[in-house]
Amino acid sequence: MIMMKGRSFRMAGQKETAIGIATALASEHSPNPFPLSFRGQSLQEAADLVQLVVAECGDAGIKLARLELDPELFEVLEQRLIVPVRPDYRLQGSVRIFRFSA
């Protein structure tokens, strides 16, 4: 289950979920940073989804400034992403996605 803006969503396929998140990120009305919380997913499932979101954003031309990650996710993803990442010890099972301002 994923939490976005206080609403929970059951997982569709990860690709479809990543496309949906990228679509939300493309909106000028979405929050910046964009918060994602992972519930009931393994660390690897969460890491895979974050990678897919970054890839979908790249495909859609959405420029990401950086990601702030749960420290465990940071350890898994720090060498695998093409955007700057940093750990935030206040985040538990969560990610903040920062876009460049238009």
PyMOL commands that place a pseudoatom at each C-alpha (Angstrom):
pseudoatom trace, name=CA, resn=MET, resi=1, chain=A, elem=C, hetatm=0, pos=[0.000, 0.000, 0.000]
pseudoatom trace, name=CA, resn=ILE, resi=2, chain=A, elem=C, hetatm=0, pos=[1.261, 3.493, -0.834]
pseudoatom trace, name=CA, resn=MET, resi=3, chain=A, elem=C, hetatm=0, pos=[0.280, 6.722, 0.914]
pseudoatom trace, name=CA, resn=MET, resi=4, chain=A, elem=C, hetatm=0, pos=[0.051, 9.885, -1.190]
pseudoatom trace, name=CA, resn=LYS, resi=5, chain=A, elem=C, hetatm=0, pos=[-1.351, 13.109, 0.210]
pseudoatom trace, name=CA, resn=GLY, resi=6, chain=A, elem=C, hetatm=0, pos=[-3.066, 11.311, 3.072]
pseudoatom trace, name=CA, resn=ARG, resi=7, chain=A, elem=C, hetatm=0, pos=[-4.792, 8.736, 0.845]
pseudoatom trace, name=CA, resn=SER, resi=8, chain=A, elem=C, hetatm=0, pos=[-3.787, 5.098, 0.617]
pseudoatom trace, name=CA, resn=PHE, resi=9, chain=A, elem=C, hetatm=0, pos=[-3.715, 3.154, -2.617]
pseudoatom trace, name=CA, resn=ARG, resi=10, chain=A, elem=C, hetatm=0, pos=[-3.462, -0.581, -3.173]
pseudoatom trace, name=CA, resn=MET, resi=11, chain=A, elem=C, hetatm=0, pos=[-0.625, -1.470, -5.456]
pseudoatom trace, name=CA, resn=ALA, resi=12, chain=A, elem=C, hetatm=0, pos=[-1.452, -1.775, -9.117]
pseudoatom trace, name=CA, resn=GLY, resi=13, chain=A, elem=C, hetatm=0, pos=[1.445, -3.094, -11.112]
pseudoatom trace, name=CA, resn=GLN, resi=14, chain=A, elem=C, hetatm=0, pos=[4.592, -1.194, -10.183]
pseudoatom trace, name=CA, resn=LYS, resi=15, chain=A, elem=C, hetatm=0, pos=[4.933, 0.231, -13.686]
pseudoatom trace, name=CA, resn=GLU, resi=16, chain=A, elem=C, hetatm=0, pos=[1.380, 1.618, -13.608]
pseudoatom trace, name=CA, resn=THR, resi=17, chain=A, elem=C, hetatm=0, pos=[1.936, 3.021, -10.127]
pseudoatom trace, name=CA, resn=ALA, resi=18, chain=A, elem=C, hetatm=0, pos=[5.168, 4.722, -11.240]
pseudoatom trace, name=CA, resn=ILE, resi=19, chain=A, elem=C, hetatm=0, pos=[3.401, 6.246, -14.258]
pseudoatom trace, name=CA, resn=GLY, resi=20, chain=A, elem=C, hetatm=0, pos=[0.654, 7.543, -11.962]
pseudoatom trace, name=CA, resn=ILE, resi=21, chain=A, elem=C, hetatm=0, pos=[3.154, 9.099, -9.575]
pseudoatom trace, name=CA, resn=ALA, resi=22, chain=A, elem=C, hetatm=0, pos=[5.081, 10.695, -12.461]
pseudoatom trace, name=CA, resn=THR, resi=23, chain=A, elem=C, hetatm=0, pos=[1.811, 12.074, -13.827]
pseudoatom trace, name=CA, resn=ALA, resi=24, chain=A, elem=C, hetatm=0, pos=[1.047, 13.587, -10.423]
pseudoatom trace, name=CA, resn=LEU, resi=25, chain=A, elem=C, hetatm=0, pos=[4.572, 15.043, -10.251]
pseudoatom trace, name=CA, resn=ALA, resi=26, chain=A, elem=C, hetatm=0, pos=[4.054, 16.700, -13.644]
pseudoatom trace, name=CA, resn=SER, resi=27, chain=A, elem=C, hetatm=0, pos=[1.165, 18.745, -12.278]
pseudoatom trace, name=CA, resn=GLU, resi=28, chain=A, elem=C, hetatm=0, pos=[2.049, 22.275, -11.242]
pseudoatom trace, name=CA, resn=HIS, resi=29, chain=A, elem=C, hetatm=0, pos=[-0.436, 21.832, -8.388]
pseudoatom trace, name=CA, resn=SER, resi=30, chain=A, elem=C, hetatm=0, pos=[1.306, 18.854, -6.787]
pseudoatom trace, name=CA, resn=PRO, resi=31, chain=A, elem=C, hetatm=0, pos=[3.296, 19.568, -3.632]
pseudoatom trace, name=CA, resn=ASN, resi=32, chain=A, elem=C, hetatm=0, pos=[7.026, 20.160, -3.838]
pseudoatom trace, name=CA, resn=PRO, resi=33, chain=A, elem=C, hetatm=0, pos=[8.450, 18.151, -2.185]
pseudoatom trace, name=CA, resn=PHE, resi=34, chain=A, elem=C, hetatm=0, pos=[6.144, 15.323, -3.163]
pseudoatom trace, name=CA, resn=PRO, resi=35, chain=A, elem=C, hetatm=0, pos=[5.811, 12.826, -0.308]
pseudoatom trace, name=CA, resn=LEU, resi=36, chain=A, elem=C, hetatm=0, pos=[5.497, 9.063, -0.717]
pseudoatom trace, name=CA, resn=SER, resi=37, chain=A, elem=C, hetatm=0, pos=[5.075, 6.641, 2.164]
pseudoatom trace, name=CA, resn=PHE, resi=38, chain=A, elem=C, hetatm=0, pos=[5.370, 2.891, 1.806]
pseudoatom trace, name=CA, resn=ARG, resi=39, chain=A, elem=C, hetatm=0, pos=[3.208, 0.565, 3.887]
pseudoatom trace, name=CA, resn=GLY, resi=40, chain=A, elem=C, hetatm=0, pos=[3.270, -3.201, 3.717]
pseudoatom trace, name=CA, resn=GLN, resi=41, chain=A, elem=C, hetatm=0, pos=[6.014, -3.341, 1.097]
pseudoatom trace, name=CA, resn=SER, resi=42, chain=A, elem=C, hetatm=0, pos=[9.441, -4.840, 1.377]
pseudoatom trace, name=CA, resn=LEU, resi=43, chain=A, elem=C, hetatm=0, pos=[12.483, -2.615, 1.194]
pseudoatom trace, name=CA, resn=GLN, resi=44, chain=A, elem=C, hetatm=0, pos=[13.279, -4.033, -2.246]
pseudoatom trace, name=CA, resn=GLU, resi=45, chain=A, elem=C, hetatm=0, pos=[9.731, -3.373, -3.544]
pseudoatom trace, name=CA, resn=ALA, resi=46, chain=A, elem=C, hetatm=0, pos=[9.930, 0.225, -2.335]
pseudoatom trace, name=CA, resn=ALA, resi=47, chain=A, elem=C, hetatm=0, pos=[13.395, 0.663, -3.896]
pseudoatom trace, name=CA, resn=ASP, resi=48, chain=A, elem=C, hetatm=0, pos=[12.196, -0.798, -7.202]
pseudoatom trace, name=CA, resn=LEU, resi=49, chain=A, elem=C, hetatm=0, pos=[9.228, 1.576, -7.254]
pseudoatom trace, name=CA, resn=VAL, resi=50, chain=A, elem=C, hetatm=0, pos=[11.416, 4.606, -6.536]
pseudoatom trace, name=CA, resn=GLN, resi=51, chain=A, elem=C, hetatm=0, pos=[13.694, 3.594, -9.427]
pseudoatom trace, name=CA, resn=LEU, resi=52, chain=A, elem=C, hetatm=0, pos=[10.689, 3.230, -11.737]
pseudoatom trace, name=CA, resn=VAL, resi=53, chain=A, elem=C, hetatm=0, pos=[9.338, 6.646, -10.701]
pseudoatom trace, name=CA, resn=VAL, resi=54, chain=A, elem=C, hetatm=0, pos=[12.695, 8.283, -11.456]
pseudoatom trace, name=CA, resn=ALA, resi=55, chain=A, elem=C, hetatm=0, pos=[12.810, 6.527, -14.845]
pseudoatom trace, name=CA, resn=GLU, resi=56, chain=A, elem=C, hetatm=0, pos=[9.227, 7.547, -15.693]
pseudoatom trace, name=CA, resn=CYS, resi=57, chain=A, elem=C, hetatm=0, pos=[9.974, 11.141, -14.715]
pseudoatom trace, name=CA, resn=GLY, resi=58, chain=A, elem=C, hetatm=0, pos=[12.988, 11.088, -17.023]
pseudoatom trace, name=CA, resn=ASP, resi=59, chain=A, elem=C, hetatm=0, pos=[10.898, 9.685, -19.868]
pseudoatom trace, name=CA, resn=ALA, resi=60, chain=A, elem=C, hetatm=0, pos=[8.259, 12.378, -19.304]
pseudoatom trace, name=CA, resn=GLY, resi=61, chain=A, elem=C, hetatm=0, pos=[10.802, 15.212, -19.107]
pseudoatom trace, name=CA, resn=ILE, resi=62, chain=A, elem=C, hetatm=0, pos=[10.084, 15.914, -15.435]
pseudoatom trace, name=CA, resn=LYS, resi=63, chain=A, elem=C, hetatm=0, pos=[13.286, 17.306, -13.939]
pseudoatom trace, name=CA, resn=LEU, resi=64, chain=A, elem=C, hetatm=0, pos=[13.959, 16.075, -10.442]
pseudoatom trace, name=CA, resn=ALA, resi=65, chain=A, elem=C, hetatm=0, pos=[16.253, 18.078, -8.199]
pseudoatom trace, name=CA, resn=ARG, resi=66, chain=A, elem=C, hetatm=0, pos=[16.831, 15.435, -5.518]
pseudoatom trace, name=CA, resn=LEU, resi=67, chain=A, elem=C, hetatm=0, pos=[15.309, 12.708, -3.405]
pseudoatom trace, name=CA, resn=GLU, resi=68, chain=A, elem=C, hetatm=0, pos=[15.359, 12.502, 0.367]
pseudoatom trace, name=CA, resn=LEU, resi=69, chain=A, elem=C, hetatm=0, pos=[15.043, 8.911, 1.476]
pseudoatom trace, name=CA, resn=ASP, resi=70, chain=A, elem=C, hetatm=0, pos=[14.453, 6.747, 4.469]
pseudoatom trace, name=CA, resn=PRO, resi=71, chain=A, elem=C, hetatm=0, pos=[18.004, 5.756, 5.542]
pseudoatom trace, name=CA, resn=GLU, resi=72, chain=A, elem=C, hetatm=0, pos=[17.450, 2.088, 4.643]
pseudoatom trace, name=CA, resn=LEU, resi=73, chain=A, elem=C, hetatm=0, pos=[16.190, 3.034, 1.172]
pseudoatom trace, name=CA, resn=PHE, resi=74, chain=A, elem=C, hetatm=0, pos=[19.154, 5.375, 0.816]
pseudoatom trace, name=CA, resn=GLU, resi=75, chain=A, elem=C, hetatm=0, pos=[21.555, 2.498, 1.428]
pseudoatom trace, name=CA, resn=VAL, resi=76, chain=A, elem=C, hetatm=0, pos=[19.885, 0.459, -1.322]
pseudoatom trace, name=CA, resn=LEU, resi=77, chain=A, elem=C, hetatm=0, pos=[19.518, 3.289, -3.860]
pseudoatom trace, name=CA, resn=GLU, resi=78, chain=A, elem=C, hetatm=0, pos=[22.400, 5.728, -3.400]
pseudoatom trace, name=CA, resn=GLN, resi=79, chain=A, elem=C, hetatm=0, pos=[24.479, 4.216, -6.224]
pseudoatom trace, name=CA, resn=ARG, resi=80, chain=A, elem=C, hetatm=0, pos=[21.535, 3.241, -8.461]
pseudoatom trace, name=CA, resn=LEU, resi=81, chain=A, elem=C, hetatm=0, pos=[19.788, 6.558, -9.156]
pseudoatom trace, name=CA, resn=ILE, resi=82, chain=A, elem=C, hetatm=0, pos=[20.690, 9.307, -11.615]
pseudoatom trace, name=CA, resn=VAL, resi=83, chain=A, elem=C, hetatm=0, pos=[19.398, 12.116, -9.379]
pseudoatom trace, name=CA, resn=PRO, resi=84, chain=A, elem=C, hetatm=0, pos=[21.035, 13.354, -6.168]
pseudoatom trace, name=CA, resn=VAL, resi=85, chain=A, elem=C, hetatm=0, pos=[19.855, 11.460, -3.091]
pseudoatom trace, name=CA, resn=ARG, resi=86, chain=A, elem=C, hetatm=0, pos=[20.404, 11.967, 0.588]
pseudoatom trace, name=CA, resn=PRO, resi=87, chain=A, elem=C, hetatm=0, pos=[19.232, 10.198, 3.707]
pseudoatom trace, name=CA, resn=ASP, resi=88, chain=A, elem=C, hetatm=0, pos=[16.827, 11.864, 6.093]
pseudoatom trace, name=CA, resn=TYR, resi=89, chain=A, elem=C, hetatm=0, pos=[16.675, 10.137, 9.429]
pseudoatom trace, name=CA, resn=ARG, resi=90, chain=A, elem=C, hetatm=0, pos=[13.255, 11.650, 10.171]
pseudoatom trace, name=CA, resn=LEU, resi=91, chain=A, elem=C, hetatm=0, pos=[11.739, 9.653, 7.302]
pseudoatom trace, name=CA, resn=GLN, resi=92, chain=A, elem=C, hetatm=0, pos=[10.577, 6.157, 8.172]
pseudoatom trace, name=CA, resn=GLY, resi=93, chain=A, elem=C, hetatm=0, pos=[9.479, 4.159, 5.118]
pseudoatom trace, name=CA, resn=SER, resi=94, chain=A, elem=C, hetatm=0, pos=[9.099, 7.401, 3.183]
pseudoatom trace, name=CA, resn=VAL, resi=95, chain=A, elem=C, hetatm=0, pos=[10.565, 9.422, 0.327]
pseudoatom trace, name=CA, resn=ARG, resi=96, chain=A, elem=C, hetatm=0, pos=[10.383, 13.103, -0.547]
pseudoatom trace, name=CA, resn=ILE, resi=97, chain=A, elem=C, hetatm=0, pos=[10.744, 13.901, -4.245]
pseudoatom trace, name=CA, resn=PHE, resi=98, chain=A, elem=C, hetatm=0, pos=[11.902, 17.436, -5.057]
pseudoatom trace, name=CA, resn=ARG, resi=99, chain=A, elem=C, hetatm=0, pos=[11.350, 18.905, -8.527]
pseudoatom trace, name=CA, resn=PHE, resi=100, chain=A, elem=C, hetatm=0, pos=[13.170, 21.866, -9.967]
pseudoatom trace, name=CA, resn=SER, resi=101, chain=A, elem=C, hetatm=0, pos=[10.909, 24.904, -9.746]
pseudoatom trace, name=CA, resn=ALA, resi=102, chain=A, elem=C, hetatm=0, pos=[9.569, 26.147, -13.052]
for i in range(1, 102): cmd.bond("trace and resi %d" % i, "trace and resi %d" % (i + 1))
show_as sticks, trace
zoom trace
